Amino acid sequence: MNMNRTQIEAIFRENGLSSLYEAYEYPLYLHGLLEHNEFTQQLDSFLSWYNFQDSPVPFDTFLYHYHIFRHMLKQKEWAEFIGYEPS
């Protein structure tokens, strides 16, 4: 397991979403997200803005919302609003 996977698993766990990580680990791997530092950096912010605890969603829905969130972070005004500062 590489460092990104360990970090990503910890982020899901810290947000109370360990079971979601278990369900999404393989699809995240297939989409190559486990290997991207950008995903690791944005994940905590993403999980704090979206609530997946009340009703877990299919992976495709999770991925769709992540891509919207990622696009928002590329817009300076949205990144400032969200409070995201890339490392």
Helices and strands as residue ranges (DSSP letters): H 3-14, H 18-30, G 33-35, H 37-49, H 59-74, H 76-82
